[in-house]
Amino acid sequence: MAKTTLPTDLHITYQLQYRKCGKPTCGTCKRGPGHGPYWYAYWREGNKLRSGYIGKAQPVGASAAAVARAEARVATRRAPRYS
């Protein structure tokens, strides 16, 4: 996945997320929450919510409080169950 160029003039929210690759034989997805966690950015352009992939590294310019909130959210969230 390609990294996204983020807007510099808009409010950005950062989240850590796990992703499922969709491969039926992937042990990482079968035994856990998926691959990651990866950083994603979210912002609004008019009425549209936009998102962008940042990667494994902590986003440059993100406040310590925003990083702590994202890490706490991903630590307490349970992986969804798929049948």
C-alpha positions as CSV (number, residue, x, y, z in Angstrom):
1,M,0.0,0.0,0.0
2,A,1.4,3.4,-0.9
3,K,1.8,6.1,1.7
4,T,-0.6,9.1,1.4
5,T,0.4,12.7,1.1
6,L,-1.5,14.4,4.0
7,P,-3.0,17.8,3.9
8,T,-1.2,20.4,5.9
9,D,-4.1,22.9,6.5
10,L,-6.8,20.5,7.9
11,H,-7.3,18.8,11.3
12,I,-6.0,15.2,11.1
13,T,-6.9,12.4,13.5
14,Y,-4.6,9.4,13.7
15,Q,-5.5,5.7,14.4
16,L,-3.7,2.4,14.7
17,Q,-5.4,-0.4,12.9
18,Y,-5.0,-4.0,12.1
19,R,-5.8,-5.3,8.6
20,K,-6.8,-8.8,7.3
21,C,-5.1,-9.7,4.1
22,G,-7.8,-12.1,2.9
23,K,-5.6,-15.0,2.2
24,P,-7.3,-18.2,3.4
25,T,-4.0,-19.8,4.6
26,C,-2.6,-16.7,6.4
27,G,-1.8,-17.8,10.0
28,T,-1.4,-14.2,11.2
29,C,-5.1,-13.4,10.3
30,K,-6.4,-16.8,11.5
31,R,-4.7,-16.6,15.0
32,G,-4.8,-12.9,15.7
33,P,-6.3,-9.6,14.9
34,G,-4.4,-9.4,11.5
35,H,-1.4,-7.6,10.2
36,G,-0.1,-4.4,11.8
37,P,-0.9,-2.3,13.7
38,Y,-0.5,0.3,11.0
39,W,-1.0,4.1,11.3
40,Y,-3.8,5.7,9.4
41,A,-4.8,9.4,9.2
42,Y,-8.4,10.7,8.9
43,W,-9.5,14.2,7.9
44,R,-12.6,15.9,6.4
45,E,-12.7,17.6,3.0
46,G,-16.1,19.3,2.9
47,N,-18.6,16.6,3.9
48,K,-16.3,13.7,2.9
49,L,-14.2,11.8,5.3
50,R,-10.9,11.0,3.8
51,S,-8.3,8.5,5.1
52,G,-4.7,7.8,4.3
53,Y,-2.2,5.1,5.1
54,I,0.9,6.2,6.9
55,G,2.7,3.0,7.7
56,K,4.3,1.3,10.7
57,A,6.2,4.3,11.9
58,Q,4.6,6.9,14.2
59,P,3.3,9.9,12.2
60,V,5.5,12.9,12.1
61,G,3.8,15.9,13.8
62,A,1.3,13.8,15.8
63,S,1.0,15.0,19.4
64,A,2.1,12.7,22.2
65,A,-1.5,12.7,23.5
66,A,-2.9,11.6,20.1
67,V,-0.4,8.8,19.9
68,A,-1.2,7.7,23.5
69,R,-4.9,7.7,22.7
70,A,-4.4,5.6,19.5
71,E,-2.2,3.1,21.3
72,A,-4.6,2.8,24.1
73,R,-7.5,2.2,21.7
74,V,-5.7,-0.6,19.8
75,A,-4.6,-2.3,23.0
76,T,-8.1,-2.5,24.5
77,R,-10.0,-3.3,21.3
78,R,-10.7,-7.0,20.7
79,A,-10.3,-8.5,17.3
80,P,-13.5,-9.1,15.3
81,R,-14.6,-12.7,15.0
82,Y,-15.0,-14.0,11.5
83,S,-16.6,-17.3,10.7
